[in-house]
């Protein structure tokens, strides 16, 4: 079998033209790819530059924000400080207003030194008076009045004493201006004016008119006698009365009246405690210093 091989003869001029065309295509494609890559590279550079600018702007913004935050923090701290100061001032003002209100509710006469010093006129009557329970009285048939806000302190003192084996009894409490006048007149008739003046106050100078002074005794003494000073009741009062706000108005060697172991005056727990601790005498204190305790009188 004979195989025939056909060969096509391409004229050289066509081969040259084809080469040129192929070369042109390759050059064109290469140029296009180069141009595309060039543009892409430029685009990437532009994006990178934009990113750098953005990052720079972000850094600038961050620095600025940090500075602004620091400024805002300082401003906030200053405002908080102002608010705290303002709140403190409000509290101080509120406390002052409260103290002034409290002080205005306490009768300033209650801490004055009356025995031969200050004077209470015939119109003075404590705003709040109440009856002393008969269980505390020496004479159950003779009612006694006392300052209402002082009564709880008196009752606690008498109850505490009783729990500790000491029975104290009230002989006398509030006396009006004219009630004191009547008492003084009776003493003058009985003992003479000179002697009566040694142990009894003139009307207007008696602590009893305040409603915060009491004369006490016990079942053994049975009255207002100097012998009360030798009793266990008197010893208990000397040791404990200050805890309930009471002081002995006329101790031994005072320059106002004779020694009265039965006469006790309420001056408030704070002042009574201070006098007891310092072993000082009420009537020797400056009135200005005494008045400082007025705000805590019923505390």
Long-range contacts (C-beta under 8 A, 24 or more apart in sequence): 99-295, 102-295, 103-294, 103-295, 106-294, 106-295, 106-297, 106-298, 108-291, 108-294, 109-210, 110-147, 110-210, 110-212, 110-267, 110-294, 110-297, 111-267, 111-268, 111-271, 111-290, 111-291, 111-293, 111-294, 111-297, 112-287, 113-282, 113-283, 113-287, 113-290, 114-201, 114-205, 114-206, 114-207, 114-209, 114-210, 115-201, 115-205, 115-206, 115-207, 115-249, 115-250, 115-256, 115-257, 115-283, 116-201, 116-205, 116-256, 117-205, 117-283, 118-205, 119-204, 119-205, 120-177, 120-204, 120-205, 120-206, 120-209, 120-210, 121-177, 121-204, 122-177, 122-178, 122-203, 122-204, 123-177, 124-177, 124-209, 125-176, 126-174, 126-210, 126-211, 126-212, 128-211, 129-174, 129-211, 132-170, 132-173, 136-168, 136-169, 136-170, 137-169, 137-170, 138-169, 138-170, 138-171, 138-217, 138-222, 138-223, 139-171, 144-170, 144-172, 144-173, 144-174, 145-173, 145-174, 145-211, 146-173, 146-174, 146-211, 146-212, 146-214, 147-174, 147-210, 147-211, 147-212, 147-266, 149-298, 150-211, 150-212, 150-245, 150-266, 150-298, 153-244, 153-245, 153-246, 153-266, 153-269, 154-214, 154-244, 154-246, 154-266, 156-244, 157-240, 157-241, 157-243, 157-244, 157-246, 160-240, 160-244, 161-233, 161-236, 161-237, 161-240, 164-236, 165-232, 166-218, 166-232, 166-233, 166-236, 167-218, 167-219, 167-233, 168-216, 168-217, 168-218, 168-233, 168-237, 169-216, 169-217, 169-218, 169-219, 170-214, 170-215, 170-216, 171-214, 171-215, 171-216, 171-217, 171-223, 171-224, 171-262, 172-208, 172-214, 172-215, 172-224, 173-208, 173-211, 173-213, 173-214, 173-215, 174-208, 174-209, 174-210, 174-211, 175-206, 175-208, 175-209, 176-209, 177-203, 177-204, 177-209, 178-203, 179-208, 180-204, 180-206, 180-208, 180-209, 198-257, 198-258, 199-257, 199-258, 199-260, 200-257, 201-257, 207-249, 207-263, 207-265, 210-265, 212-265, 212-266, 212-267, 213-249, 213-263, 213-264, 213-265, 213-266, 214-263, 214-264, 214-265, 215-262, 215-263, 215-264, 216-262, 216-264, 217-262, 224-260, 224-262, 225-262, 226-259, 226-261, 228-261, 228-262, 229-259, 229-261, 234-261, 237-264, 241-272, 242-269, 242-272, 242-273, 242-275, 242-276, 243-269, 243-272, 243-273, 244-269, 244-272, 245-269, 245-271, 245-272, 246-272, 247-271, 247-272, 247-275, 247-276, 247-282, 249-282, 249-283, 251-281, 254-281, 254-283, 255-283, 256-283, 267-293, 267-297, 268-293, 268-296, 268-297, 268-298, 268-299, 269-296, 269-299, 270-296, 270-299, 271-296, 271-297
